[in-house]
Amino acid sequence: LVFQLPAVPPDWQFLIDIIPAQLAAERLARLSGVDCDSFRYCSFIVEDEYGLLSEEAGTPKDKK
């Protein structure tokens, strides 16, 4: 399958290169019954810059 595309600026070429692979990965995930919109190994999002470490283990204390 070949598509003819207009000229793409070099700064945007990465989109043209990756989109077909992303679409194929989504299709294969749906065919195999995998939820492609969820994390497989880590179901939570770390919002703190210290990650999963507790305050005692990794957070530097402010010195005043």
mmCIF file of the N, C-alpha and C atoms, coordinates in Angstrom:
data_MODEL
# 
_entry.id   MODEL 
# 
loop_
_atom_site.group_PDB 
_atom_site.id 
_atom_site.type_symbol 
_atom_site.label_atom_id 
_atom_site.label_alt_id 
_atom_site.label_comp_id 
_atom_site.label_asym_id 
_atom_site.label_entity_id 
_atom_site.label_seq_id 
_atom_site.pdbx_PDB_ins_code 
_atom_site.Cartn_x 
_atom_site.Cartn_y 
_atom_site.Cartn_z 
_atom_site.occupancy 
_atom_site.B_iso_or_equiv 
_atom_site.pdbx_formal_charge 
_atom_site.auth_seq_id 
_atom_site.auth_comp_id 
_atom_site.auth_asym_id 
_atom_site.auth_atom_id 
_atom_site.pdbx_PDB_model_num 
ATOM 1   N N  . LEU A 1 1  ? 0.850  -1.165 0.000  1.00 0.00 ? 1  LEU A N  1 
ATOM 2   C CA . LEU A 1 1  ? 0.000  0.000  0.000  1.00 0.00 ? 1  LEU A CA 1 
ATOM 3   C C  . LEU A 1 1  ? 0.900  1.234  0.000  1.00 0.00 ? 1  LEU A C  1 
ATOM 4   N N  . VAL A 1 2  ? 0.692  2.104  -0.949 1.00 0.00 ? 2  VAL A N  1 
ATOM 5   C CA . VAL A 1 2  ? 1.532  3.289  -1.095 1.00 0.00 ? 2  VAL A CA 1 
ATOM 6   C C  . VAL A 1 2  ? 0.647  4.517  -1.198 1.00 0.00 ? 2  VAL A C  1 
ATOM 7   N N  . PHE A 1 3  ? 0.984  5.525  -0.438 1.00 0.00 ? 3  PHE A N  1 
ATOM 8   C CA . PHE A 1 3  ? 0.293  6.811  -0.505 1.00 0.00 ? 3  PHE A CA 1 
ATOM 9   C C  . PHE A 1 3  ? 1.264  7.854  -1.029 1.00 0.00 ? 3  PHE A C  1 
ATOM 10  N N  . GLN A 1 4  ? 0.803  8.667  -1.921 1.00 0.00 ? 4  GLN A N  1 
ATOM 11  C CA . GLN A 1 4  ? 1.595  9.796  -2.390 1.00 0.00 ? 4  GLN A CA 1 
ATOM 12  C C  . GLN A 1 4  ? 1.258  10.997 -1.511 1.00 0.00 ? 4  GLN A C  1 
ATOM 13  N N  . LEU A 1 5  ? 2.257  11.546 -0.863 1.00 0.00 ? 5  LEU A N  1 
ATOM 14  C CA . LEU A 1 5  ? 2.061  12.687 0.027  1.00 0.00 ? 5  LEU A CA 1 
ATOM 15  C C  . LEU A 1 5  ? 2.774  13.907 -0.538 1.00 0.00 ? 5  LEU A C  1 
ATOM 16  N N  . PRO A 1 6  ? 2.250  15.074 -0.253 1.00 0.00 ? 6  PRO A N  1 
ATOM 17  C CA . PRO A 1 6  ? 2.976  16.278 -0.665 1.00 0.00 ? 6  PRO A CA 1 
ATOM 18  C C  . PRO A 1 6  ? 4.282  16.400 0.119  1.00 0.00 ? 6  PRO A C  1 
ATOM 19  N N  . ALA A 1 7  ? 5.132  17.269 -0.333 1.00 0.00 ? 7  ALA A N  1 
ATOM 20  C CA . ALA A 1 7  ? 6.415  17.474 0.347  1.00 0.00 ? 7  ALA A CA 1 
ATOM 21  C C  . ALA A 1 7  ? 6.178  17.891 1.797  1.00 0.00 ? 7  ALA A C  1 
ATOM 22  N N  . VAL A 1 8  ? 6.958  17.292 2.685  1.00 0.00 ? 8  VAL A N  1 
ATOM 23  C CA . VAL A 1 8  ? 6.834  17.566 4.116  1.00 0.00 ? 8  VAL A CA 1 
ATOM 24  C C  . VAL A 1 8  ? 8.128  18.228 4.582  1.00 0.00 ? 8  VAL A C  1 
ATOM 25  N N  . PRO A 1 9  ? 8.027  19.315 5.333  1.00 0.00 ? 9  PRO A N  1 
ATOM 26  C CA . PRO A 1 9  ? 9.252  19.932 5.865  1.00 0.00 ? 9  PRO A CA 1 
ATOM 27  C C  . PRO A 1 9  ? 10.012 18.931 6.741  1.00 0.00 ? 9  PRO A C  1 
ATOM 28  N N  . PRO A 1 10 ? 11.326 18.956 6.695  1.00 0.00 ? 10 PRO A N  1 
ATOM 29  C CA . PRO A 1 10 ? 12.127 17.993 7.467  1.00 0.00 ? 10 PRO A CA 1 
ATOM 30  C C  . PRO A 1 10 ? 11.805 17.976 8.959  1.00 0.00 ? 10 PRO A C  1 
ATOM 31  N N  . ASP A 1 11 ? 11.410 19.112 9.518  1.00 0.00 ? 11 ASP A N  1 
ATOM 32  C CA . ASP A 1 11 ? 11.096 19.155 10.947 1.00 0.00 ? 11 ASP A CA 1 
ATOM 33  C C  . ASP A 1 11 ? 9.848  18.356 11.295 1.00 0.00 ? 11 ASP A C  1 
ATOM 34  N N  . TRP A 1 12 ? 8.993  18.072 10.332 1.00 0.00 ? 12 TRP A N  1 
ATOM 35  C CA . TRP A 1 12 ? 7.750  17.339 10.561 1.00 0.00 ? 12 TRP A CA 1 
ATOM 36  C C  . TRP A 1 12 ? 7.793  15.920 9.993  1.00 0.00 ? 12 TRP A C  1 
ATOM 37  N N  . GLN A 1 13 ? 8.904  15.507 9.437  1.00 0.00 ? 13 GLN A N  1 
ATOM 38  C CA . GLN A 1 13 ? 9.008  14.186 8.819  1.00 0.00 ? 13 GLN A CA 1 
ATOM 39  C C  . GLN A 1 13 ? 8.777  13.062 9.834  1.00 0.00 ? 13 GLN A C  1 
ATOM 40  N N  . PHE A 1 14 ? 9.155  13.279 11.084 1.00 0.00 ? 14 PHE A N  1 
ATOM 41  C CA . PHE A 1 14 ? 8.969  12.240 12.101 1.00 0.00 ? 14 PHE A CA 1 
ATOM 42  C C  . PHE A 1 14 ? 7.507  11.827 12.223 1.00 0.00 ? 14 PHE A C  1 
ATOM 43  N N  . LEU A 1 15 ? 6.579  12.760 12.033 1.00 0.00 ? 15 LEU A N  1 
ATOM 44  C CA . LEU A 1 15 ? 5.158  12.410 12.103 1.00 0.00 ? 15 LEU A CA 1 
ATOM 45  C C  . LEU A 1 15 ? 4.766  11.476 10.975 1.00 0.00 ? 15 LEU A C  1 
ATOM 46  N N  . ILE A 1 16 ? 5.249  11.760 9.790  1.00 0.00 ? 16 ILE A N  1 
ATOM 47  C CA . ILE A 1 16 ? 4.940  10.916 8.640  1.00 0.00 ? 16 ILE A CA 1 
ATOM 48  C C  . ILE A 1 16 ? 5.544  9.531  8.835  1.00 0.00 ? 16 ILE A C  1 
ATOM 49  N N  . ASP A 1 17 ? 6.692  9.457  9.490  1.00 0.00 ? 17 ASP A N  1 
ATOM 50  C CA . ASP A 1 17 ? 7.356  8.175  9.713  1.00 0.00 ? 17 ASP A CA 1 
ATOM 51  C C  . ASP A 1 17 ? 6.678  7.343  10.791 1.00 0.00 ? 17 ASP A C  1 
ATOM 52  N N  . ILE A 1 18 ? 6.170  7.958  11.842 1.00 0.00 ? 18 ILE A N  1 
ATOM 53  C CA . ILE A 1 18 ? 5.680  7.200  12.995 1.00 0.00 ? 18 ILE A CA 1 
ATOM 54  C C  . ILE A 1 18 ? 4.194  6.886  12.950 1.00 0.00 ? 18 ILE A C  1 
ATOM 55  N N  . ILE A 1 19 ? 3.399  7.712  12.305 1.00 0.00 ? 19 ILE A N  1 
ATOM 56  C CA . ILE A 1 19 ? 1.944  7.510  12.333 1.00 0.00 ? 19 ILE A CA 1 
ATOM 57  C C  . ILE A 1 19 ? 1.523  6.137  11.807 1.00 0.00 ? 19 ILE A C  1 
ATOM 58  N N  . PRO A 1 20 ? 2.056  5.641  10.690 1.00 0.00 ? 20 PRO A N  1 
ATOM 59  C CA . PRO A 1 20 ? 1.650  4.289  10.256 1.00 0.00 ? 20 PRO A CA 1 
ATOM 60  C C  . PRO A 1 20 ? 1.970  3.204  11.286 1.00 0.00 ? 20 PRO A C  1 
ATOM 61  N N  . ALA A 1 21 ? 3.108  3.312  11.956 1.00 0.00 ? 21 ALA A N  1 
ATOM 62  C CA . ALA A 1 21 ? 3.455  2.322  12.980 1.00 0.00 ? 21 ALA A CA 1 
ATOM 63  C C  . ALA A 1 21 ? 2.508  2.409  14.168 1.00 0.00 ? 21 ALA A C  1 
ATOM 64  N N  . GLN A 1 22 ? 2.124  3.609  14.562 1.00 0.00 ? 22 GLN A N  1 
ATOM 65  C CA . GLN A 1 22 ? 1.182  3.774  15.667 1.00 0.00 ? 22 GLN A CA 1 
ATOM 66  C C  . GLN A 1 22 ? -0.187 3.202  15.314 1.00 0.00 ? 22 GLN A C  1 
ATOM 67  N N  . LEU A 1 23 ? -0.639 3.453  14.099 1.00 0.00 ? 23 LEU A N  1 
ATOM 68  C CA . LEU A 1 23 ? -1.935 2.916  13.671 1.00 0.00 ? 23 LEU A CA 1 
ATOM 69  C C  . LEU A 1 23 ? -1.908 1.393  13.611 1.00 0.00 ? 23 LEU A C  1 
ATOM 70  N N  . ALA A 1 24 ? -0.803 0.824  13.129 1.00 0.00 ? 24 ALA A N  1 
ATOM 71  C CA . ALA A 1 24 ? -0.678 -0.633 13.077 1.00 0.00 ? 24 ALA A CA 1 
ATOM 72  C C  . ALA A 1 24 ? -0.651 -1.227 14.484 1.00 0.00 ? 24 ALA A C  1 
ATOM 73  N N  . ALA A 1 25 ? 0.059  -0.590 15.410 1.00 0.00 ? 25 ALA A N  1 
ATOM 74  C CA . ALA A 1 25 ? 0.117  -1.080 16.790 1.00 0.00 ? 25 ALA A CA 1 
ATOM 75  C C  . ALA A 1 25 ? -1.255 -1.036 17.445 1.00 0.00 ? 25 ALA A C  1 
ATOM 76  N N  . GLU A 1 26 ? -2.012 0.030  17.200 1.00 0.00 ? 26 GLU A N  1 
ATOM 77  C CA . GLU A 1 26 ? -3.358 0.122  17.766 1.00 0.00 ? 26 GLU A CA 1 
ATOM 78  C C  . GLU A 1 26 ? -4.257 -0.973 17.205 1.00 0.00 ? 26 GLU A C  1 
ATOM 79  N N  . ARG A 1 27 ? -4.173 -1.207 15.918 1.00 0.00 ? 27 ARG A N  1 
ATOM 80  C CA . ARG A 1 27 ? -5.011 -2.234 15.287 1.00 0.00 ? 27 ARG A CA 1 
ATOM 81  C C  . ARG A 1 27 ? -4.667 -3.625 15.820 1.00 0.00 ? 27 ARG A C  1 
ATOM 82  N N  . LEU A 1 28 ? -3.385 -3.926 15.932 1.00 0.00 ? 28 LEU A N  1 
ATOM 83  C CA . LEU A 1 28 ? -2.973 -5.228 16.459 1.00 0.00 ? 28 LEU A CA 1 
ATOM 84  C C  . LEU A 1 28 ? -3.406 -5.409 17.912 1.00 0.00 ? 28 LEU A C  1 
ATOM 85  N N  . ALA A 1 29 ? -3.342 -4.351 18.696 1.00 0.00 ? 29 ALA A N  1 
ATOM 86  C CA . ALA A 1 29 ? -3.783 -4.431 20.089 1.00 0.00 ? 29 ALA A CA 1 
ATOM 87  C C  . ALA A 1 29 ? -5.273 -4.723 20.155 1.00 0.00 ? 29 ALA A C  1 
ATOM 88  N N  . ARG A 1 30 ? -6.050 -4.058 19.332 1.00 0.00 ? 30 ARG A N  1 
ATOM 89  C CA . ARG A 1 30 ? -7.496 -4.292 19.345 1.00 0.00 ? 30 ARG A CA 1 
ATOM 90  C C  . ARG A 1 30 ? -7.835 -5.704 18.868 1.00 0.00 ? 30 ARG A C  1 
ATOM 91  N N  . LEU A 1 31 ? -7.114 -6.199 17.862 1.00 0.00 ? 31 LEU A N  1 
ATOM 92  C CA . LEU A 1 31 ? -7.351 -7.559 17.378 1.00 0.00 ? 31 LEU A CA 1 
ATOM 93  C C  . LEU A 1 31 ? -7.016 -8.605 18.435 1.00 0.00 ? 31 LEU A C  1 
ATOM 94  N N  . SER A 1 32 ? -6.015 -8.329 19.255 1.00 0.00 ? 32 SER A N  1 
ATOM 95  C CA . SER A 1 32 ? -5.629 -9.292 20.286 1.00 0.00 ? 32 SER A CA 1 
ATOM 96  C C  . SER A 1 32 ? -6.377 -9.081 21.596 1.00 0.00 ? 32 SER A C  1 
ATOM 97  N N  . GLY A 1 33 ? -7.266 -8.081 21.647 1.00 0.00 ? 33 GLY A N  1 
ATOM 98  C CA . GLY A 1 33 ? -8.081 -7.866 22.833 1.00 0.00 ? 33 GLY A CA 1 
ATOM 99  C C  . GLY A 1 33 ? -7.403 -7.077 23.937 1.00 0.00 ? 33 GLY A C  1 
ATOM 100 N N  . VAL A 1 34 ? -6.335 -6.389 23.627 1.00 0.00 ? 34 VAL A N  1 
ATOM 101 C CA . VAL A 1 34 ? -5.603 -5.600 24.614 1.00 0.00 ? 34 VAL A CA 1 
ATOM 102 C C  . VAL A 1 34 ? -6.125 -4.171 24.586 1.00 0.00 ? 34 VAL A C  1 
ATOM 103 N N  . ASP A 1 35 ? -6.303 -3.587 25.775 1.00 0.00 ? 35 ASP A N  1 
ATOM 104 C CA . ASP A 1 35 ? -6.715 -2.190 25.855 1.00 0.00 ? 35 ASP A CA 1 
ATOM 105 C C  . ASP A 1 35 ? -5.487 -1.326 25.590 1.00 0.00 ? 35 ASP A C  1 
ATOM 106 N N  . CYS A 1 36 ? -5.437 -0.721 24.429 1.00 0.00 ? 36 CYS A N  1 
ATOM 107 C CA . CYS A 1 36 ? -4.245 0.044  24.043 1.00 0.00 ? 36 CYS A CA 1 
ATOM 108 C C  . CYS A 1 36 ? -4.191 1.415  24.699 1.00 0.00 ? 36 CYS A C  1 
ATOM 109 N N  . ASP A 1 37 ? -5.215 1.791  25.451 1.00 0.00 ? 37 ASP A N  1 
ATOM 110 C CA . ASP A 1 37 ? -5.234 3.094  26.106 1.00 0.00 ? 37 ASP A CA 1 
ATOM 111 C C  . ASP A 1 37 ? -4.897 3.020  27.588 1.00 0.00 ? 37 ASP A C  1 
ATOM 112 N N  . SER A 1 38 ? -4.388 1.889  28.046 1.00 0.00 ? 38 SER A N  1 
ATOM 113 C CA . SER A 1 38 ? -4.020 1.767  29.457 1.00 0.00 ? 38 SER A CA 1 
ATOM 114 C C  . SER A 1 38 ? -2.568 1.316  29.563 1.00 0.00 ? 38 SER A C  1 
ATOM 115 N N  . PHE A 1 39 ? -1.980 1.573  30.727 1.00 0.00 ? 39 PHE A N  1 
ATOM 116 C CA . PHE A 1 39 ? -0.616 1.151  30.965 1.00 0.00 ? 39 PHE A CA 1 
ATOM 117 C C  . PHE A 1 39 ? -0.610 -0.331 31.308 1.00 0.00 ? 39 PHE A C  1 
ATOM 118 N N  . ARG A 1 40 ? 0.368  -1.050 30.814 1.00 0.00 ? 40 ARG A N  1 
ATOM 119 C CA . ARG A 1 40 ? 0.444  -2.479 31.067 1.00 0.00 ? 40 ARG A CA 1 
ATOM 120 C C  . ARG A 1 40 ? 1.146  -2.784 32.389 1.00 0.00 ? 40 ARG A C  1 
ATOM 121 N N  . TYR A 1 41 ? 2.252  -2.152 32.664 1.00 0.00 ? 41 TYR A N  1 
ATOM 122 C CA . TYR A 1 41 ? 3.068  -2.504 33.818 1.00 0.00 ? 41 TYR A CA 1 
ATOM 123 C C  . TYR A 1 41 ? 2.961  -1.520 34.972 1.00 0.00 ? 41 TYR A C  1 
ATOM 124 N N  . CYS A 1 42 ? 2.526  -0.328 34.719 1.00 0.00 ? 42 CYS A N  1 
ATOM 125 C CA . CYS A 1 42 ? 2.471  0.697  35.760 1.00 0.00 ? 42 CYS A CA 1 
ATOM 126 C C  . CYS A 1 42 ? 1.152  1.442  35.599 1.00 0.00 ? 42 CYS A C  1 
ATOM 127 N N  . SER A 1 43 ? 0.199  1.141  36.449 1.00 0.00 ? 43 SER A N  1 
ATOM 128 C CA . SER A 1 43 ? -1.147 1.682  36.273 1.00 0.00 ? 43 SER A CA 1 
ATOM 129 C C  . SER A 1 43 ? -1.343 3.043  36.930 1.00 0.00 ? 43 SER A C  1 
ATOM 130 N N  . PHE A 1 44 ? -0.299 3.609  37.490 1.00 0.00 ? 44 PHE A N  1 
ATOM 131 C CA . PHE A 1 44 ? -0.441 4.897  38.150 1.00 0.00 ? 44 PHE A CA 1 
ATOM 132 C C  . PHE A 1 44 ? 0.499  5.912  37.499 1.00 0.00 ? 44 PHE A C  1 
ATOM 133 N N  . ILE A 1 45 ? 0.245  7.169  37.742 1.00 0.00 ? 45 ILE A N  1 
ATOM 134 C CA . ILE A 1 45 ? 1.066  8.241  37.198 1.00 0.00 ? 45 ILE A CA 1 
ATOM 135 C C  . ILE A 1 45 ? 1.763  8.937  38.353 1.00 0.00 ? 45 ILE A C  1 
ATOM 136 N N  . VAL A 1 46 ? 3.058  9.097  38.229 1.00 0.00 ? 46 VAL A N  1 
ATOM 137 C CA . VAL A 1 46 ? 3.839  9.766  39.258 1.00 0.00 ? 46 VAL A CA 1 
ATOM 138 C C  . VAL A 1 46 ? 3.816  11.258 38.965 1.00 0.00 ? 46 VAL A C  1 
ATOM 139 N N  . GLU A 1 47 ? 3.271  12.033 39.889 1.00 0.00 ? 47 GLU A N  1 
ATOM 140 C CA . GLU A 1 47 ? 3.153  13.472 39.683 1.00 0.00 ? 47 GLU A CA 1 
ATOM 141 C C  . GLU A 1 47 ? 4.177  14.267 40.478 1.00 0.00 ? 47 GLU A C  1 
ATOM 142 N N  . ASP A 1 48 ? 4.968  13.592 41.294 1.00 0.00 ? 48 ASP A N  1 
ATOM 143 C CA . ASP A 1 48 ? 5.951  14.260 42.127 1.00 0.00 ? 48 ASP A CA 1 
ATOM 144 C C  . ASP A 1 48 ? 7.331  14.032 41.525 1.00 0.00 ? 48 ASP A C  1 
ATOM 145 N N  . GLU A 1 49 ? 8.199  15.004 41.596 1.00 0.00 ? 49 GLU A N  1 
ATOM 146 C CA . GLU A 1 49 ? 9.512  14.857 40.999 1.00 0.00 ? 49 GLU A CA 1 
ATOM 147 C C  . GLU A 1 49 ? 10.365 13.809 41.704 1.00 0.00 ? 49 GLU A C  1 
ATOM 148 N N  . TYR A 1 50 ? 9.974  13.383 42.910 1.00 0.00 ? 50 TYR A N  1 
ATOM 149 C CA . TYR A 1 50 ? 10.731 12.373 43.638 1.00 0.00 ? 50 TYR A CA 1 
ATOM 150 C C  . TYR A 1 50 ? 10.201 10.972 43.392 1.00 0.00 ? 50 TYR A C  1 
ATOM 151 N N  . GLY A 1 51 ? 9.230  10.836 42.526 1.00 0.00 ? 51 GLY A N  1 
ATOM 152 C CA . GLY A 1 51 ? 8.744  9.528  42.136 1.00 0.00 ? 51 GLY A CA 1 
ATOM 153 C C  . GLY A 1 51 ? 8.023  8.797  43.238 1.00 0.00 ? 51 GLY A C  1 
ATOM 154 N N  . LEU A 1 52 ? 8.381  7.544  43.414 1.00 0.00 ? 52 LEU A N  1 
ATOM 155 C CA . LEU A 1 52 ? 7.688  6.683  44.358 1.00 0.00 ? 52 LEU A CA 1 
ATOM 156 C C  . LEU A 1 52 ? 8.318  6.694  45.746 1.00 0.00 ? 52 LEU A C  1 
ATOM 157 N N  . LEU A 1 53 ? 9.413  7.423  45.916 1.00 0.00 ? 53 LEU A N  1 
ATOM 158 C CA . LEU A 1 53 ? 10.075 7.459  47.213 1.00 0.00 ? 53 LEU A CA 1 
ATOM 159 C C  . LEU A 1 53 ? 9.245  8.248  48.209 1.00 0.00 ? 53 LEU A C  1 
ATOM 160 N N  . SER A 1 54 ? 9.262  7.793  49.424 1.00 0.00 ? 54 SER A N  1 
ATOM 161 C CA . SER A 1 54 ? 8.539  8.525  50.459 1.00 0.00 ? 54 SER A CA 1 
ATOM 162 C C  . SER A 1 54 ? 9.317  9.775  50.841 1.00 0.00 ? 54 SER A C  1 
ATOM 163 N N  . GLU A 1 55 ? 8.683  10.637 51.600 1.00 0.00 ? 55 GLU A N  1 
ATOM 164 C CA . GLU A 1 55 ? 9.329  11.888 52.003 1.00 0.00 ? 55 GLU A CA 1 
ATOM 165 C C  . GLU A 1 55 ? 10.591 11.617 52.815 1.00 0.00 ? 55 GLU A C  1 
ATOM 166 N N  . GLU A 1 56 ? 10.560 10.603 53.673 1.00 0.00 ? 56 GLU A N  1 
ATOM 167 C CA . GLU A 1 56 ? 11.716 10.306 54.504 1.00 0.00 ? 56 GLU A CA 1 
ATOM 168 C C  . GLU A 1 56 ? 12.883 9.792  53.670 1.00 0.00 ? 56 GLU A C  1 
ATOM 169 N N  . ALA A 1 57 ? 12.594 9.073  52.602 1.00 0.00 ? 57 ALA A N  1 
ATOM 170 C CA . ALA A 1 57 ? 13.657 8.424  51.848 1.00 0.00 ? 57 ALA A CA 1 
ATOM 171 C C  . ALA A 1 57 ? 14.341 9.341  50.847 1.00 0.00 ? 57 ALA A C  1 
ATOM 172 N N  . GLY A 1 58 ? 13.593 10.231 50.196 1.00 0.00 ? 58 GLY A N  1 
ATOM 173 C CA . GLY A 1 58 ? 14.234 10.932 49.103 1.00 0.00 ? 58 GLY A CA 1 
ATOM 174 C C  . GLY A 1 58 ? 14.066 12.427 49.025 1.00 0.00 ? 58 GLY A C  1 
ATOM 175 N N  . THR A 1 59 ? 13.166 12.994 49.748 1.00 0.00 ? 59 THR A N  1 
ATOM 176 C CA . THR A 1 59 ? 12.921 14.420 49.618 1.00 0.00 ? 59 THR A CA 1 
ATOM 177 C C  . THR A 1 59 ? 13.963 15.212 50.392 1.00 0.00 ? 59 THR A C  1 
ATOM 178 N N  . PRO A 1 60 ? 14.703 16.084 49.707 1.00 0.00 ? 60 PRO A N  1 
ATOM 179 C CA . PRO A 1 60 ? 15.660 16.909 50.452 1.00 0.00 ? 60 PRO A CA 1 
ATOM 180 C C  . PRO A 1 60 ? 14.933 17.933 51.306 1.00 0.00 ? 60 PRO A C  1 
ATOM 181 N N  . LYS A 1 61 ? 15.466 18.198 52.455 1.00 0.00 ? 61 LYS A N  1 
ATOM 182 C CA . LYS A 1 61 ? 14.857 19.156 53.380 1.00 0.00 ? 61 LYS A CA 1 
ATOM 183 C C  . LYS A 1 61 ? 15.366 20.557 53.068 1.00 0.00 ? 61 LYS A C  1 
ATOM 184 N N  . ASP A 1 62 ? 14.480 21.531 53.122 1.00 0.00 ? 62 ASP A N  1 
ATOM 185 C CA . ASP A 1 62 ? 14.889 22.922 52.942 1.00 0.00 ? 62 ASP A CA 1 
ATOM 186 C C  . ASP A 1 62 ? 15.646 23.374 54.183 1.00 0.00 ? 62 ASP A C  1 
ATOM 187 N N  . LYS A 1 63 ? 16.779 23.998 53.951 1.00 0.00 ? 63 LYS A N  1 
ATOM 188 C CA . LYS A 1 63 ? 17.563 24.525 55.077 1.00 0.00 ? 63 LYS A CA 1 
ATOM 189 C C  . LYS A 1 63 ? 17.305 26.011 55.168 1.00 0.00 ? 63 LYS A C  1 
ATOM 190 N N  . LYS A 1 64 ? 16.800 26.453 56.311 1.00 0.00 ? 64 LYS A N  1 
ATOM 191 C CA . LYS A 1 64 ? 16.495 27.871 56.503 1.00 0.00 ? 64 LYS A CA 1 
ATOM 192 C C  . LYS A 1 64 ? 17.371 28.454 57.567 1.00 0.00 ? 64 LYS A C  1 
# 
